[in-house]
Amino acid sequence: MGGQRLIERFNLRSRLRFDIDNGQIWLDESRMLLLHAKALGALRRELFDSLGAKRARGLLFRIGFAAGQQDADLASKLLGAGDNFDVFQIGPVLHAFEGLVKSTVTEAQIDWEQGSFFGEVECANSWEAESHLQQFGTGDEVACWSMSGYASGYTSRFFKRFIVFKETQCTCRGDHHCVMVGKPAEAWGDDPYLEYCRPTEADTSFQDLQQELWQLRGRQREQLPPGRLVGSSPAFRTAFDLLSKAARSPITVLLLGETGVGKEVFAQWLHENSDRAAQPFVAVNCAAIPNDLIESELFGVQKGAFTGAQQSRPGRFERADGGTLFLDELGDLSPSAQVKLLRVLQTGEVERLGDDKSRKVNVRLVAATNVNLQRAIAEGRFRADLYYRLATYPVAIPPLRERKADIPILVTALLEKYAPVYHKHLKGPTDRALQALMAYDWPGNVRELENLIERAVLLAPSGGQIELEHLFAGSTPATPPGAPVDRQGQVGNVREARREQLYETLLDDDFDLQAHENRLLELAVRRASGNLTHAARLLGITRRQLAYRLKQAGGEAGACAQEASS
């Protein structure tokens, strides 16, 4: 199947969209960049000069490998249950579509069942070969390292085996064409070429490449906080630094922040990193317990204290003895419970309901609220003396909209949490999905993000990526913004693109041209309040043409014509 036919079959032009107003180019859900080939060539030259030939070649190969896997994912999405041979037809088409090289598969010996593979690809107009000739001139070595990596990554993804393409001919050493040969890595034997291209795993990810780049710069990635806290943004770091300084002390900590920011996770981290880590961590959501039960839950109850108290039982303070008690939604405590809580904080003793005996407790208290306690004090809903006792060490946890730089690593952590639960392996979000997550305002904070990611893990296919449609139920745009490329390679007009989308949507249904025309005539007349001259102008026809068509239409459209002429 020819390249043009594949482009038409999979509607590739509509998947490549230029959203110039927002400075973005998209190929399906992957963000693309339109770069000057000479600028990229200069960067390539810099890699060779700074890293040396061997390391630069290996890095270029692995970058190409990752790009090939990205296109393989798109090809899988386009092909669905298509013929396996299409796999090796659409790959070169995608590579050419991106302006990198014109590739032609000249030989493909593939046995999917036996796992055998041999492929040969002839390349023309390789940007990498042209760049190498401009920067270094003709030499004795092949030069299309990222091209070879791309073919290897693309094929490895589909074949589920590490396939290595090696350039055997190259215009950079005087050959007529660039030619690449591919076969399983083990079939290359002890060829030293494998030293350039063997990734740590056959499924090299962008995260691995990013780590390698950091190491090449002589730096280590910034360490994340230990435990379940995730974040590295300045807003997060400010809160975390305050929290970490209080971890080893007995001081009472008041966590402040909106609903869903993760106050309980912060409290658990505080406990796990204190000298009470081996003792109990007891959490109480004060808002979830009815006011008439909150005191017995916190302080315990003695047998016979009230009807139904059949036996004595300790409260949460006693159960947390030696450890940490976390009181969430503290602002919802009843006035009487506030009085008793203040007494426990002052004396270190707790008295069960219906008992006249005090019990000594050694509890580190961590409280949390999303209520403005100072306003609650002014309104008489919260005791000022209790507030000053609790607010010895306040820590404000920022909302997610103020720490959006943490979203990518939060998403990674949440995928690691939920993918095993649903028995899936996922490669993370697409560029478009991640951009949507970064643009969202997050009224529900980290809890909302967690719920969204769990839903996405459930919906996304194992082995694939999380796409925009997996995240926001019923609110994703049907097609990305921007203008597509037409058959002549011209970037279309955005308004025309929207019309084209509308026409395609109409044709997807049982299309009735006459019915749609009648409906348009009727709507134009109604919008013009019955003035046929104005309605005709809206439709781009003459008044006489409109009157004739309305008369021919009959029904509601014809009634509009009679009503307008009367």
C-alpha positions as CSV (number, residue, x, y, z in Angstrom):
1,M,0.0,0.0,0.0
2,G,1.5,3.3,-1.1
3,G,2.3,6.2,1.3
4,Q,-0.4,8.4,0.0
5,R,-3.0,5.7,0.3
6,L,-1.9,5.1,3.9
7,I,-2.1,8.8,4.6
8,E,-5.6,8.9,3.3
9,R,-6.7,5.6,5.0
10,F,-5.6,6.7,8.4
11,N,-6.5,10.4,7.9
12,L,-3.0,11.4,9.0
13,R,-3.4,15.0,7.7
14,S,-6.2,15.7,10.2
15,R,-4.1,14.3,13.0
16,L,-1.3,16.8,12.3
17,R,-2.7,20.1,13.4
18,F,-1.1,23.5,13.8
19,D,-2.5,25.6,16.7
20,I,-0.5,28.7,15.9
21,D,-2.4,30.9,18.3
22,N,-1.2,28.8,21.2
23,G,2.2,28.0,19.8
24,Q,1.6,24.3,19.5
25,I,1.8,21.5,16.8
26,W,0.1,18.2,17.5
27,L,0.4,14.8,15.8
28,D,-2.6,13.0,17.4
29,E,-1.9,13.3,21.2
30,S,1.9,13.9,20.8
31,R,3.2,17.5,20.8
32,M,5.6,18.0,17.9
33,L,8.2,20.7,17.2
34,L,9.0,22.4,13.9
35,L,12.7,23.1,14.2
36,H,15.3,24.4,11.8
37,A,17.3,21.4,10.6
38,K,20.5,23.5,10.8
39,A,19.8,24.3,14.5
40,L,19.2,20.7,15.3
41,G,22.4,19.8,13.3
42,A,24.4,22.3,15.4
43,L,23.1,20.6,18.6
44,R,24.1,17.3,17.1
45,R,27.6,18.6,16.4
46,E,27.8,19.9,20.0
47,L,27.0,16.4,21.2
48,F,29.9,14.9,19.3
49,D,32.3,17.7,20.4
50,S,31.4,17.6,24.1
51,L,30.7,13.8,24.6
52,G,32.9,12.2,22.0
53,A,31.8,10.2,19.1
54,K,31.0,6.9,20.9
55,R,28.8,8.5,23.6
56,A,27.1,10.9,21.1
57,R,26.3,8.0,18.7
58,G,24.8,6.0,21.6
59,L,22.7,8.9,22.8
60,L,21.4,9.7,19.3
61,F,20.5,6.1,18.8
62,R,18.5,5.9,22.0
63,I,16.8,9.2,21.3
64,G,15.7,7.8,18.0
65,F,14.7,4.6,19.6
66,A,12.3,6.4,22.0
67,A,10.9,8.4,19.1
68,G,10.3,5.2,17.1
69,Q,8.4,3.7,20.0
70,Q,6.2,6.8,20.2
71,D,5.3,6.4,16.6
72,A,4.7,2.7,17.0
73,D,2.2,3.5,19.7
74,L,0.4,5.9,17.3
75,A,0.6,3.2,14.5
76,S,-1.0,0.7,16.8
77,K,-3.8,3.1,17.6
78,L,-4.3,3.7,13.8
79,L,-4.1,0.1,12.8
80,G,-6.2,-1.5,15.4
81,A,-6.6,-5.1,14.3
82,G,-5.1,-4.4,10.9
83,D,-2.8,-6.6,8.8
84,N,0.6,-7.0,10.5
85,F,2.3,-6.0,7.2
86,D,0.8,-2.6,7.5
87,V,3.0,-2.1,10.6
88,F,6.1,-1.8,8.4
89,Q,4.3,0.3,5.8
90,I,2.9,3.0,8.1
91,G,6.2,3.3,10.0
92,P,8.1,4.8,7.0
93,V,5.1,6.9,6.2
94,L,5.1,8.4,9.7
95,H,8.8,9.1,9.5
96,A,8.4,10.9,6.2
97,F,5.3,12.7,7.5
98,E,7.5,14.2,10.2
99,G,10.0,15.5,7.6
100,L,12.9,13.3,8.8
101,V,13.6,10.9,5.9
102,K,12.0,9.1,3.0
103,S,12.2,5.3,3.8
104,T,11.3,2.4,1.6
105,V,11.1,-1.1,2.9
106,T,13.0,-3.2,0.3
107,E,12.9,-6.5,2.1
108,A,10.9,-7.9,5.0
109,Q,11.2,-11.5,6.1
110,I,8.9,-11.9,9.1
111,D,7.6,-14.9,10.9
112,W,5.5,-13.7,13.8
113,E,5.0,-17.2,15.2
114,Q,8.6,-18.3,15.0
115,G,9.9,-14.9,16.1
116,S,12.2,-14.5,13.1
117,F,12.9,-11.1,11.5
118,F,15.0,-9.7,8.8
119,G,14.3,-6.3,7.3
120,E,16.1,-3.9,4.9
121,V,15.2,-0.2,4.4
122,E,16.5,2.2,1.8
123,C,16.5,5.9,3.0
124,A,16.5,9.0,0.9
125,N,16.7,12.7,2.0
126,S,17.8,11.8,5.5
127,W,18.0,15.1,7.5
128,E,20.7,13.5,9.6
129,A,22.9,12.5,6.7
130,E,22.6,16.0,5.2
131,S,23.4,17.6,8.6
132,H,26.4,15.4,9.1
133,L,27.8,16.2,5.6
134,Q,27.4,20.0,6.3
135,Q,29.1,19.7,9.7
136,F,31.8,17.1,9.1
137,G,31.9,16.3,5.4
138,T,32.4,12.9,3.9
139,G,34.2,10.3,6.0
140,D,34.6,6.6,6.7
141,E,31.7,6.2,9.2
142,V,28.0,5.9,8.8
143,A,26.1,8.8,10.3
144,C,22.3,8.1,10.6
145,W,22.3,7.1,14.2
146,S,18.9,8.5,15.3
147,M,17.4,7.1,12.0
148,S,18.7,3.6,12.9
149,G,17.5,4.1,16.5
150,Y,14.0,5.1,15.2
151,A,13.7,1.9,13.0
152,S,14.9,-0.2,15.9
153,G,12.5,1.3,18.5
154,Y,9.6,1.2,16.1
155,T,10.1,-2.4,15.2
156,S,11.0,-3.6,18.7
157,R,7.7,-2.2,20.0
158,F,5.6,-4.2,17.5
159,F,7.8,-7.3,17.5
160,K,8.0,-7.4,21.4
161,R,11.6,-8.2,20.9
162,F,14.8,-6.1,20.8
163,I,15.3,-5.6,17.0
164,V,18.4,-3.7,16.0
165,F,18.8,-1.8,12.7
166,K,22.3,-1.1,11.6
167,E,23.2,1.3,8.8
168,T,25.2,-0.6,6.2
169,Q,25.4,2.1,3.5
170,C,25.5,5.9,4.0
171,T,25.8,8.9,1.8
172,C,28.1,10.4,4.4
173,R,30.8,7.9,3.3
174,G,30.1,8.2,-0.4
175,D,27.4,5.5,-0.9
176,H,24.6,6.2,-3.3
177,H,21.9,5.6,-0.7
178,C,21.5,5.2,3.0
179,V,20.6,1.6,3.7
180,M,19.7,0.0,7.1
181,V,19.5,-3.7,7.9
182,G,17.5,-5.0,10.9
183,K,17.4,-8.3,12.8
184,P,17.1,-9.4,16.4
185,A,19.9,-8.2,18.7
186,E,21.2,-11.7,19.3
187,A,21.5,-12.3,15.6
188,W,24.2,-9.6,15.4
189,G,26.4,-11.8,17.6
190,D,29.3,-10.0,19.2
191,D,29.2,-7.1,16.8
192,P,30.7,-4.0,18.6
193,Y,27.9,-2.0,17.1
194,L,25.6,-3.2,19.9
195,E,27.6,-1.2,22.4
196,Y,26.1,1.9,20.8
197,C,22.6,0.8,20.7
198,R,21.8,-1.6,23.4
199,P,19.5,0.1,26.0
200,T,19.3,-1.0,29.6
201,E,16.0,-2.7,28.6
202,A,14.4,-3.2,25.2
203,D,11.6,-0.8,26.3
204,T,13.6,2.4,26.7
205,S,11.5,5.2,28.1
206,F,11.8,9.0,27.9
207,Q,12.4,8.9,31.7
208,D,15.4,6.7,31.2
209,L,16.7,9.1,28.5
210,Q,16.1,12.1,30.8
211,Q,18.1,10.4,33.6
212,E,21.0,9.7,31.2
213,L,21.0,13.4,30.1
214,W,21.2,14.5,33.7
215,Q,24.1,12.1,34.4
216,L,25.9,13.3,31.3
217,R,25.7,16.8,32.7
218,G,27.3,15.6,35.8
219,R,24.2,16.2,37.9
220,Q,21.8,14.0,39.7
221,R,18.0,14.4,39.6
222,E,16.7,16.2,42.6
223,Q,15.8,13.8,45.3
224,L,12.2,13.4,46.2
225,P,11.1,13.4,49.9
226,P,11.3,9.9,51.3
227,G,8.0,8.0,52.0
228,R,4.7,8.7,50.3
229,L,5.1,12.5,49.9
230,V,5.7,13.5,46.3
231,G,6.8,16.9,45.1
232,S,9.7,19.2,44.3
233,S,8.0,22.5,43.5
234,P,9.0,25.6,45.6
235,A,5.5,25.7,47.2
236,F,5.7,22.0,48.2
237,R,9.3,22.4,49.4
238,T,8.4,25.2,51.7
239,A,5.7,23.1,53.4
240,F,7.9,20.0,53.5
241,D,10.9,21.8,55.0
242,L,8.7,23.1,57.8
243,L,7.3,19.6,58.4
244,S,10.6,17.9,58.4
245,K,12.0,20.3,61.0
246,A,9.2,19.3,63.4
247,A,9.4,15.6,62.7
248,R,11.7,14.7,65.6
249,S,10.2,17.0,68.2
250,P,7.0,16.6,70.3
251,I,5.5,19.9,69.2
252,T,1.8,19.9,68.2
253,V,1.5,20.6,64.5
254,L,-1.5,22.2,62.8
255,L,-1.9,21.4,59.1
256,L,-3.8,24.0,57.1
257,G,-5.1,23.6,53.5
258,E,-8.0,23.0,51.3
259,T,-9.9,19.8,51.1
260,G,-8.0,17.1,49.2
261,V,-4.4,18.6,49.5
262,G,-3.2,15.5,51.3
263,K,-3.2,16.6,55.0
264,E,-3.5,13.0,56.3
265,V,-0.5,11.9,54.1
266,F,1.5,14.8,55.5
267,A,0.5,13.7,59.0
268,Q,1.5,10.1,58.4
269,W,4.8,11.2,57.0
270,L,5.4,13.2,60.2
271,H,4.6,10.2,62.3
272,E,6.7,7.8,60.3
273,N,9.7,10.1,60.5
274,S,9.4,10.8,64.2
275,D,10.7,8.9,67.2
276,R,7.2,7.5,67.7
277,A,7.2,5.7,64.3
278,A,7.0,2.2,66.0
279,Q,3.9,3.2,68.0
280,P,0.3,3.6,66.7
281,F,-0.9,6.3,64.3
282,V,-4.6,6.9,64.9
283,A,-6.6,9.1,62.5
284,V,-10.0,10.7,63.3
285,N,-12.1,12.6,60.8
286,C,-14.1,14.9,63.2
287,A,-16.6,15.9,60.5
288,A,-17.5,12.2,59.8
289,I,-18.6,11.5,63.4
290,P,-22.0,12.8,64.8
291,N,-21.6,15.5,67.5
292,D,-23.3,13.2,70.1
293,L,-20.7,10.5,69.5
294,I,-17.5,12.5,69.0
295,E,-16.6,12.8,72.7
296,S,-17.0,9.1,73.3
297,E,-14.9,8.4,70.2
298,L,-12.1,10.7,71.3
299,F,-12.1,10.2,75.1
300,G,-13.7,6.8,75.5
301,V,-16.7,5.7,77.5
302,Q,-17.2,3.9,80.8
303,K,-19.8,1.1,81.1
304,G,-23.2,2.5,82.0
305,A,-22.3,6.1,81.2
306,F,-25.4,6.3,79.0
307,T,-28.1,4.0,77.5
308,G,-26.4,1.5,75.3
309,A,-23.0,1.7,76.9
310,Q,-22.8,-2.0,77.6
311,Q,-19.0,-2.1,78.3
312,S,-16.2,0.3,78.8
313,R,-14.0,1.1,75.9
314,P,-11.0,3.4,75.3
315,G,-11.2,6.4,73.1
316,R,-8.8,7.4,70.3
317,F,-6.5,9.2,72.7
318,E,-5.9,6.1,74.7
319,R,-5.5,4.0,71.5
320,A,-2.8,6.4,70.3
321,D,-0.9,6.3,73.6
322,G,2.8,6.5,72.8
323,G,2.1,7.4,69.2
324,T,0.4,10.1,67.1
325,L,-3.2,11.2,67.0
326,F,-4.3,12.9,63.8
327,L,-7.5,15.0,64.2
328,D,-8.7,15.9,60.7
329,E,-11.5,18.5,60.1
330,L,-10.8,20.0,63.5
331,G,-13.0,23.0,62.8
332,D,-16.1,20.8,63.0
333,L,-15.6,19.9,66.7
334,S,-18.6,20.7,69.0
335,P,-18.0,23.3,71.7
336,S,-18.1,20.7,74.5
337,A,-15.6,18.6,72.7
338,Q,-13.3,21.6,72.2
339,V,-13.4,22.2,76.0
340,K,-12.4,18.6,76.7
341,L,-9.7,18.6,74.0
342,L,-8.1,21.7,75.5
343,R,-8.0,20.1,78.9
344,V,-6.3,17.0,77.5
345,L,-3.7,19.2,75.8
346,Q,-3.1,21.1,79.0
347,T,-2.9,18.2,81.5
348,G,-1.9,15.2,79.3
349,E,-4.8,13.3,80.9
350,V,-8.0,12.0,79.5
351,E,-11.3,11.2,81.3
352,R,-13.8,8.8,79.8
353,L,-17.4,9.7,79.6
354,G,-19.2,8.5,82.8
355,D,-15.9,8.0,84.7
356,D,-14.4,10.1,87.4
357,K,-10.9,8.6,86.9
358,S,-8.3,10.3,84.8
359,R,-5.8,8.4,82.7
360,K,-2.4,9.6,81.7
361,V,-1.7,9.6,77.9
362,N,1.4,10.3,76.0
363,V,0.2,11.4,72.6
364,R,1.7,13.6,69.9
365,L,-1.2,15.6,68.4
366,V,-1.4,16.6,64.7
367,A,-4.5,18.5,63.8
368,A,-5.8,19.6,60.4
369,T,-8.5,21.8,59.0
370,N,-9.7,23.5,55.9
371,V,-11.7,26.0,58.0
372,N,-10.4,29.5,58.6
373,L,-10.1,29.1,62.4
374,Q,-9.5,32.8,63.1
375,R,-12.8,33.6,61.3
376,A,-14.5,30.8,63.3
377,I,-13.2,32.4,66.5
378,A,-14.6,35.8,65.5
379,E,-18.0,34.1,64.8
380,G,-17.9,32.2,68.1
381,R,-17.6,28.7,66.6
382,F,-14.1,28.0,67.8
383,R,-12.3,28.6,71.1
384,A,-9.5,31.1,70.9
385,D,-7.5,29.4,73.7
386,L,-7.7,26.0,71.9
387,Y,-6.6,27.6,68.7
388,Y,-3.5,29.1,70.3
389,R,-2.7,25.8,71.9
390,L,-3.0,24.0,68.5
391,A,-1.4,26.6,66.3
392,T,2.0,26.4,68.0
393,Y,3.4,25.1,64.7
394,P,1.2,25.7,61.7
395,V,2.1,24.3,58.3
396,A,0.2,25.5,55.2
397,I,-0.1,22.8,52.5
398,P,-0.4,24.5,49.1
399,P,-3.3,23.6,46.8
400,L,-2.4,21.7,43.7
401,R,-3.0,24.7,41.4
402,E,-0.1,26.4,43.2
403,R,2.2,23.5,42.7
404,K,1.5,22.4,39.2
405,A,5.1,21.6,38.6
406,D,4.6,18.5,40.8
407,I,1.8,17.1,38.6
408,P,4.1,15.0,36.3
409,I,5.8,13.3,39.2
410,L,2.5,12.9,41.1
411,V,1.0,11.2,38.0
412,T,4.0,8.9,37.8
413,A,3.6,8.0,41.5
414,L,-0.1,7.4,41.1
415,L,0.4,5.2,38.0
416,E,2.9,3.1,40.0
417,K,0.2,2.8,42.7
418,Y,-2.8,1.8,40.6
419,A,-1.3,0.0,37.6
420,P,-0.5,-3.1,39.6
421,V,-4.0,-3.0,41.2
422,Y,-5.6,-3.2,37.8
423,H,-2.9,-5.6,36.4
424,K,-1.7,-3.2,33.8
425,H,1.5,-1.9,32.4
426,L,1.2,1.7,31.2
427,K,3.7,4.1,29.6
428,G,2.4,7.2,31.2
429,P,0.2,10.0,29.8
430,T,0.4,11.4,26.3
431,D,1.6,14.9,25.8
432,R,-2.0,16.2,25.2
433,A,-3.2,14.4,28.3
434,L,-0.4,15.8,30.5
435,Q,-1.0,19.3,29.1
436,A,-4.7,19.0,30.0
437,L,-3.7,17.9,33.5
438,M,-1.4,20.9,33.8
439,A,-4.1,23.3,32.5
440,Y,-6.8,22.1,34.8
441,D,-7.6,24.2,38.0
442,W,-8.0,21.2,40.4
443,P,-10.7,22.3,42.8
444,G,-10.4,18.9,44.4
445,N,-6.6,19.0,44.6
446,V,-4.5,15.9,44.9
447,R,-7.5,13.7,45.8
448,E,-9.2,14.7,42.6
449,L,-6.0,14.0,40.6
450,E,-5.8,10.5,42.3
451,N,-9.4,9.7,41.4
452,L,-8.8,10.8,37.8
453,I,-5.7,8.7,37.4
454,E,-7.3,5.6,38.9
455,R,-10.2,6.0,36.4
456,A,-7.6,6.5,33.5
457,V,-5.7,3.3,34.5
458,L,-9.0,1.4,34.4
459,L,-9.9,2.7,30.9
460,A,-6.4,2.8,29.2
461,P,-5.3,-0.4,27.4
462,S,-2.5,-2.3,29.0
463,G,0.8,-1.5,27.3
464,G,-0.5,1.8,26.0
465,Q,-0.6,5.4,27.2
466,I,-3.2,7.4,29.1
467,E,-4.9,9.6,26.6
468,L,-7.1,12.6,27.0
469,E,-10.3,10.6,26.6
470,H,-9.3,8.4,29.5
471,L,-9.1,11.3,32.0
472,F,-12.1,13.7,31.7
473,A,-15.4,11.9,31.2
474,G,-17.6,13.5,28.6
475,S,-15.7,16.8,28.5
476,T,-12.9,16.2,26.0
477,P,-12.8,17.9,22.6
478,A,-13.7,15.7,19.6
479,T,-10.6,16.9,17.7
480,P,-7.6,19.0,18.8
481,P,-7.6,22.7,18.1
482,G,-5.7,24.1,15.2
483,A,-5.7,23.7,11.4
484,P,-4.9,20.4,9.5
485,V,-2.7,20.0,6.5
486,D,-4.4,19.6,3.1
487,R,-3.4,17.3,0.2
488,Q,-1.1,19.9,-1.2
489,G,0.8,20.2,2.1
490,Q,-0.7,23.6,2.9
491,V,-1.8,24.4,6.5
492,G,-5.5,25.0,6.3
493,N,-7.6,27.8,7.8
494,V,-8.9,27.1,11.3
495,R,-12.4,28.2,10.4
496,E,-12.4,25.9,7.4
497,A,-11.0,23.1,9.5
498,R,-14.0,23.4,11.8
499,R,-16.4,23.4,8.9
500,E,-14.6,20.3,7.5
501,Q,-15.0,18.6,10.9
502,L,-18.7,19.5,10.8
503,Y,-19.2,18.1,7.3
504,E,-17.4,14.9,8.3
505,T,-19.6,14.6,11.4
506,L,-22.7,15.0,9.2
507,L,-21.6,12.3,6.8
508,D,-21.0,9.9,9.6
509,D,-24.8,9.8,10.1
510,D,-27.5,8.8,7.6
511,F,-27.1,11.9,5.6
512,D,-30.1,13.5,3.9
513,L,-29.0,16.5,1.7
514,Q,-32.4,17.8,1.1
515,A,-33.5,17.7,4.7
516,H,-30.3,19.5,5.8
517,E,-30.8,22.2,3.2
518,N,-34.4,22.7,4.3
519,R,-33.3,23.0,7.8
520,L,-30.6,25.6,6.9
521,L,-33.2,27.6,5.0
522,E,-35.6,27.6,7.9
523,L,-32.9,28.6,10.5
524,A,-31.7,31.5,8.3
525,V,-35.2,32.9,8.0
526,R,-35.8,32.6,11.7
527,R,-32.5,34.2,12.5
528,A,-33.4,37.1,10.2
529,S,-36.8,37.4,11.9
530,G,-38.6,36.6,8.7
531,N,-36.7,39.1,6.5
532,L,-35.9,37.2,3.3
533,T,-33.4,39.7,2.1
534,H,-31.4,39.4,5.3
535,A,-31.8,35.6,5.4
536,A,-30.6,35.3,1.8
537,R,-27.5,37.4,2.7
538,L,-26.8,34.9,5.5
539,L,-26.9,32.1,3.0
540,G,-24.9,33.8,0.3
541,I,-27.7,33.6,-2.3
542,T,-30.2,36.1,-3.8
543,R,-33.6,36.8,-2.3
544,R,-35.3,35.3,-5.4
545,Q,-33.2,32.1,-5.0
546,L,-34.2,31.8,-1.4
547,A,-37.9,32.4,-2.0
548,Y,-37.8,29.7,-4.8
549,R,-36.1,27.2,-2.6
550,L,-38.4,27.8,0.4
551,K,-41.4,27.3,-1.9
552,Q,-40.0,24.1,-3.3
553,A,-39.1,22.9,0.3
554,G,-42.7,23.0,1.6
555,G,-43.3,22.0,5.2
556,E,-41.9,24.3,7.9
557,A,-39.5,26.0,5.4
558,G,-42.4,26.7,3.1
559,A,-44.5,28.0,5.9
560,C,-41.6,30.4,6.7
561,A,-41.7,31.6,3.2
562,Q,-45.4,32.3,3.3
563,E,-45.2,33.9,6.7
564,A,-42.3,36.2,5.4
565,S,-44.1,37.2,2.3
566,S,-47.4,38.0,4.0
